[in-house]
Amino acid sequence: MKKWLPLALTLVMMLTILAACGGNNNNNNANGNSGSNANAGANNGEDGAGEAELSGKVVFLTNRTDMVGKEYADYEKRFEEKYPEVDLEFEAIQDYDKNVKIRIASGEFPDVVFIPSLPNSDLPKYFAPLDDIEFSGDIYFKDLKAYEGNMYGVPSGASTVGIVYNKKAFEKAGITETPKTLDEFYAAAEKLKAAGIVPFASNFKDKWPLQAWYYDVPTILTGSSTHQADRVKVDDPYAMDGPYGQSFTILRTMYEKGLLEKDVNSTNWEQSKKEIAQGNFGMYLLGNWVINQIIENGAASEDIGFFPFPADNSGELKAPLNNDWVYAVNKNGNVEASKAFVKWMVEESGYDDFAGFIPVLKSKEPQLPQLAEFNGYNPTFVEATPGNDDATATQNKAQLDQGSLVQEFVLTDDPQAVVDKYNDAWAKAKKDLGIE
């Protein structure tokens, strides 16, 4: 993760303008950097002749299984109309971070991928520098996936994380104001439960939606996004009284109070979007990118709201500013055509609007109305910061899955024992790597 003051200031100004206007909201994954042409030397001709020089196959490995045969089919058609000698293909997989790392380690992986949890120092081993992509304007997160002065990744979008909720469900439960403290949040959830509504969709079984509990809630609790990097400074990063223990305890409390799905071990991500859309479930803790997906599942846009998650009782609302998945180009693949594809996804595909992102391209305004509501609560935004290679190496050495940690912590009779197990694995991995 990363920390960029200019990003935060610019995004806050952008969201403030949206709130003042009554709100346009942006859609996810499609923002870019600063520039004009997709790849230097490949498509810079004013008459477009340079674009025709691009040829061959480009395969993009994506996590968006829901877009296969739909939006991706449209993207393929439009991109190939612009670059007729390029054959574009989309391949979608689940459990993305784990599976793409296996593919990369094998040395055989597609032309364009999203960067998994790798140390930045490893990026030059696998990926081509993208500094020569000439975007039509400046982009956010240029230093996020960089090493020794070269940029190896371009984020697909930006987002914040908070409570996405069904307004009709809140109305049915008699909730007249969104909660501003953790106790008020629990109380609102109890009202939803009393009204026959599942208060909170955790998507516990799918595991990846639990990342908010080890990335974003600790950021909200501490007012800093450096906690993942700072883990390497200690041997017990998951202590019960630390930001992770506090965060996991909130979810565990909701589980113990019966405020999650009836059977958390059989939850279903795709079905949960329908349940939120219909008002059978009340809330998510996710990024603004999920809002359009709920609307696609039958909700009216005006019935879906978004507010900052009150992770404590201080009354001070905070919210993370995060990048979404980051495009990278296989240095041994069809590099120039792949760079053109990354530029096209950022500038022309419309993926950010579709996904409900804050665009990465700074000159492009978000279109999602719910972002204006969110900003109306005047949260303090906390910028994401770059990761720490030693922390990443320690996590990989320990084979530590933070999603599994959350699951075990919530379900166990002895959360302290779970914390001790993961802390011991962390400390051992640090020692084995010679990290002080």
ChimeraX attribute file (.defattr): number of C-alpha atoms within 10 A of each C-alpha:
attribute: neighborCount
match mode: 1-to-1
recipient: residues
	/A:1	20
	/A:2	20
	/A:3	21
	/A:4	18
	/A:5	13
	/A:6	12
	/A:7	18
	/A:8	20
	/A:9	13
	/A:10	13
	/A:11	23
	/A:12	18
	/A:13	12
	/A:14	19
	/A:15	26
	/A:16	19
	/A:17	16
	/A:18	25
	/A:19	22
	/A:20	11
	/A:21	10
	/A:22	14
	/A:23	22
	/A:24	19
	/A:25	23
	/A:26	32
	/A:27	31
	/A:28	31
	/A:29	30
	/A:30	33
	/A:31	35
	/A:32	31
	/A:33	26
	/A:34	19
	/A:35	18
	/A:36	16
	/A:37	21
	/A:38	26
	/A:39	26
	/A:40	16
	/A:41	14
	/A:42	19
	/A:43	21
	/A:44	16
	/A:45	12
	/A:46	8
	/A:47	8
	/A:48	12
	/A:49	12
	/A:50	14
	/A:51	24
	/A:52	15
	/A:53	17
	/A:54	21
	/A:55	16
	/A:56	13
	/A:57	16
	/A:58	22
	/A:59	19
	/A:60	22
	/A:61	20
	/A:62	20
	/A:63	18
	/A:64	14
	/A:65	13
	/A:66	12
	/A:67	14
	/A:68	14
	/A:69	11
	/A:70	9
	/A:71	14
	/A:72	20
	/A:73	14
	/A:74	14
	/A:75	20
	/A:76	17
	/A:77	14
	/A:78	15
	/A:79	19
	/A:80	14
	/A:81	11
	/A:82	13
	/A:83	22
	/A:84	17
	/A:85	16
	/A:86	23
	/A:87	16
	/A:88	23
	/A:89	16
	/A:90	20
	/A:91	15
	/A:92	14
	/A:93	13
	/A:94	12
	/A:95	11
	/A:96	18
	/A:97	16
	/A:98	12
	/A:99	13
	/A:100	23
	/A:101	16
	/A:102	13
	/A:103	12
	/A:104	16
	/A:105	11
	/A:106	9
	/A:107	12
	/A:108	12
	/A:109	20
	/A:110	22
	/A:111	23
	/A:112	26
	/A:113	23
	/A:114	22
	/A:115	24
	/A:116	17
	/A:117	16
	/A:118	16
	/A:119	17
	/A:120	20
	/A:121	13
	/A:122	11
	/A:123	22
	/A:124	17
	/A:125	10
	/A:126	16
	/A:127	22
	/A:128	21
	/A:129	21
	/A:130	24
	/A:131	20
	/A:132	15
	/A:133	23
	/A:134	21
	/A:135	23
	/A:136	19
	/A:137	16
	/A:138	18
	/A:139	22
	/A:140	25
	/A:141	30
	/A:142	21
	/A:143	18
	/A:144	23
	/A:145	25
	/A:146	21
	/A:147	16
	/A:148	8
	/A:149	9
	/A:150	17
	/A:151	22
	/A:152	26
	/A:153	27
	/A:154	34
	/A:155	30
	/A:156	27
	/A:157	31
	/A:158	30
	/A:159	25
	/A:160	23
	/A:161	25
	/A:162	25
	/A:163	21
	/A:164	26
	/A:165	25
	/A:166	27
	/A:167	20
	/A:168	19
	/A:169	26
	/A:170	23
	/A:171	12
	/A:172	15
	/A:173	21
	/A:174	13
	/A:175	17
	/A:176	11
	/A:177	10
	/A:178	20
	/A:179	19
	/A:180	20
	/A:181	18
	/A:182	17
	/A:183	14
	/A:184	16
	/A:185	18
	/A:186	18
	/A:187	14
	/A:188	22
	/A:189	27
	/A:190	19
	/A:191	18
	/A:192	26
	/A:193	20
	/A:194	12
	/A:195	15
	/A:196	13
	/A:197	24
	/A:198	24
	/A:199	31
	/A:200	25
	/A:201	25
	/A:202	25
	/A:203	22
	/A:204	23
	/A:205	18
	/A:206	16
	/A:207	19
	/A:208	16
	/A:209	18
	/A:210	24
	/A:211	15
	/A:212	18
	/A:213	24
	/A:214	21
	/A:215	21
	/A:216	29
	/A:217	29
	/A:218	25
	/A:219	28
	/A:220	27
	/A:221	21
	/A:222	15
	/A:223	18
	/A:224	19
	/A:225	27
	/A:226	21
	/A:227	22
	/A:228	21
	/A:229	18
	/A:230	14
	/A:231	19
	/A:232	23
	/A:233	14
	/A:234	13
	/A:235	18
	/A:236	18
	/A:237	21
	/A:238	24
	/A:239	16
	/A:240	17
	/A:241	10
	/A:242	14
	/A:243	21
	/A:244	23
	/A:245	21
	/A:246	20
	/A:247	25
	/A:248	23
	/A:249	19
	/A:250	18
	/A:251	21
	/A:252	22
	/A:253	14
	/A:254	18
	/A:255	19
	/A:256	12
	/A:257	13
	/A:258	17
	/A:259	22
	/A:260	25
	/A:261	20
	/A:262	12
	/A:263	11
	/A:264	17
	/A:265	14
	/A:266	12
	/A:267	19
	/A:268	15
	/A:269	17
	/A:270	13
	/A:271	12
	/A:272	20
	/A:273	23
	/A:274	19
	/A:275	21
	/A:276	28
	/A:277	27
	/A:278	20
	/A:279	23
	/A:280	18
	/A:281	25
	/A:282	27
	/A:283	29
	/A:284	24
	/A:285	25
	/A:286	24
	/A:287	25
	/A:288	29
	/A:289	26
	/A:290	19
	/A:291	29
	/A:292	21
	/A:293	19
	/A:294	23
	/A:295	19
	/A:296	14
	/A:297	18
	/A:298	14
	/A:299	21
	/A:300	13
	/A:301	17
	/A:302	12
	/A:303	15
	/A:304	23
	/A:305	22
	/A:306	28
	/A:307	26
	/A:308	28
	/A:309	25
	/A:310	25
	/A:311	23
	/A:312	20
	/A:313	13
	/A:314	11
	/A:315	12
	/A:316	15
	/A:317	22
	/A:318	25
	/A:319	26
	/A:320	27
	/A:321	29
	/A:322	26
	/A:323	27
	/A:324	22
	/A:325	19
	/A:326	19
	/A:327	26
	/A:328	28
	/A:329	29
	/A:330	25
	/A:331	18
	/A:332	14
	/A:333	19
	/A:334	20
	/A:335	21
	/A:336	23
	/A:337	29
	/A:338	27
	/A:339	29
	/A:340	22
	/A:341	26
	/A:342	28
	/A:343	28
	/A:344	21
	/A:345	21
	/A:346	28
	/A:347	24
	/A:348	16
	/A:349	22
	/A:350	19
	/A:351	23
	/A:352	29
	/A:353	24
	/A:354	19
	/A:355	22
	/A:356	30
	/A:357	34
	/A:358	36
	/A:359	34
	/A:360	34
	/A:361	27
	/A:362	21
	/A:363	16
	/A:364	18
	/A:365	22
	/A:366	28
	/A:367	22
	/A:368	26
	/A:369	23
	/A:370	26
	/A:371	28
	/A:372	27
	/A:373	21
	/A:374	25
	/A:375	24
	/A:376	18
	/A:377	16
	/A:378	18
	/A:379	17
	/A:380	18
	/A:381	21
	/A:382	23
	/A:383	27
	/A:384	25
	/A:385	23
	/A:386	20
	/A:387	23
	/A:388	20
	/A:389	17
	/A:390	18
	/A:391	20
	/A:392	19
	/A:393	19
	/A:394	24
	/A:395	20
	/A:396	16
	/A:397	16
	/A:398	19
	/A:399	12
	/A:400	16
	/A:401	12
	/A:402	18
	/A:403	20
	/A:404	15
	/A:405	20
	/A:406	26
	/A:407	19
	/A:408	17
	/A:409	21
	/A:410	22
	/A:411	14
	/A:412	12
	/A:413	10
	/A:414	11
	/A:415	20
	/A:416	14
	/A:417	13
	/A:418	18
	/A:419	22
	/A:420	15
	/A:421	13
	/A:422	20
	/A:423	20
	/A:424	15
	/A:425	20
	/A:426	27
	/A:427	20
	/A:428	16
	/A:429	21
	/A:430	23
	/A:431	13
	/A:432	12
	/A:433	13
	/A:434	8
	/A:435	14
	/A:436	10
